Structures are given as structure tokens and as C-alpha cells.
Amino acid sequence: MPKTCSDPCRHALNGPTMGTRWSALFFAPPGFDPAPVAAALQRAVDEVDAQMSLWRADSDLLRLNTASPGDWVALPAQLMAVLALALRIGRASGGAFDIGVGDAVAAWGFGPAPADPERIRRALDAPRPPAHELLELDPARGRARKRAPVVLDLNGIAKGHGVDRLAATLRAHGIDAALAGIDGELRAIGLRPDGSAWPIAVEDPDPDRRAARAVLALQDAAVATSGDYRHRVRVGGRELSHTMDPRRGGPLPDPPASVTVVAPDCATADAWASALMVLGAERGATLARRLGLDALFLLREGGAIRAQPVGRLFGAG
């Protein structure tokens, strides 16, 4: 059917953030000016980066990391909310999602500096109580303090939160049909103009090519994937994935190929995808079923990939 002058127009925007790019695909009435939306979306992710980056010397997260234990640090509301969510998921996952692994992330070369053998030894030898036992939040006064030395890292939740900020910004501009994303973290708003849900590809966990393993149809929901096949470093002749085992202070030795989680918001999906990677297929699937999570584990078995779905969305019943 030919388009008419009243049909919604498609807009595709993107920009830099967190070492990658954000994107927003949306539909709006004819004559809609996307320039103010693009500027607002960039401001939204810039704010997230300014608060939660470990690559910026002036970030609010680094202020908290460099503060002495016992000292209260005033923090912006957005960062306080992300810390609170991270600690809740940390408790619910039994410490599998842990933002207190910043020392290990840096030691193994997943931060601004390359891997360092001495720092790796220290990370492996250090006692590792979970962050939800070490970080105290005072929401009423907008402040936080560490009870003991700990280096916080929000890489497992910050991009998801950034996607949620993109979605909130789009809604604030009256846009009710959109898909916002940062890397593989995505959030769908409403339906496409033809009434269909947003098609989202679940990537095949192959480091050498990009191909779809499955396709989801999302409406007012978010999806995030954590995997072993994109962000890797070579240490001592071994290729290691970026997902840290919080209990030992090193990369997971044998993680699932990937875990995809669908949730109402992207920060939650992002954090749970990381947590279920750490827990692995057996324990992770058991916890996901108990909590009512929709998750898809992709597991390497020999030279093949086996799918293990959890929840109705992935056809697990």
C-alpha cells in the first residue's frame, strides 16, 4: 500500500557513548524535527557516562572508589538508583552479580590498562566479600560509603541503564513507537506503526561473524545478552572472556556461550544476563525459573551450540 502524507515517518539516530554507540529508531508524525531529540538523547547518555564511567577521571563512580572506607560520598540520584538496583540483584543472585570486582576487571586487562601479572595475583588472592555487604547507601541523603576497601565497576549494568535513559528521553518527547539500544542491550517502546512488535535478533555466539540465532518480538520490554565471544583478552597464551567470577577474582573458566534475558527494563536485563553467566546453565536456570525470569542459555557442546530456554517467552512453558 502506498504511503500517505499522514503516515508516520521513520527516524534513525545514533551517537557515541561508553566506547561504543547508542542508537534510536522511532516513528513520528510528518514534519517532526528529530534534531532536538538527537541532542537530548546524547545528553542523556553523556550524563550516564559522566556518573558511571571508570575511564573518566572526574566520574562520580571514581569519586566513590577513591574515597576512604567510612567516608560518606554525595552522589547524584541516577547513580544512587543504579547502585541500589545492583545491590538488590547482587543479593538475589547470591553474589553472582557483583559490582565489587573493579580490581579484577582492571588487573585482567578489561579496563583502560593492559593485563598486569602482579595485579592479577593480588586480585586472585584477595578476600572477596560481595559488594552488597561492603557498600552502604543512604537514599534519603543521596550518599554512599564503603565499609571496607572495594573497587566498584558498573560495566554489567551501566549500558542497560543508559538504554533506559534513552527510552525515557524518547517518551518525554512524545515518542511512543521506538527501539533504543547500546550494543546488544535494547529496549522496545510500544509497537511499530503496522501494529507488529519489534523484531530483535538473538546473536549466534560466533566471534568470527554476526548472524541471528533466534528472533524475539518485543513490546514495552528490554533485552540484554552477555556472552563469551566478543570482549576477550589474551593472557598467558589463553583467550579469556570479560565476565568475572566474583568469588575468585578472575574470568570465568568455562562460561555459557551466551545468556539472553528479557525484562521490563534494560538495567535489570543487563545485570541478570551477567549474573546467569556467572551461575552457569544448571544453577542459573534453576534460579531463573524460581524468580520467573525469561532467559535463553546458549551452551557449547563439542562443536555445536545447544539452546536451553527458561520462561514462556523462549518457549520453555
Disulfide bonds with the S-S distance in Angstrom:
none
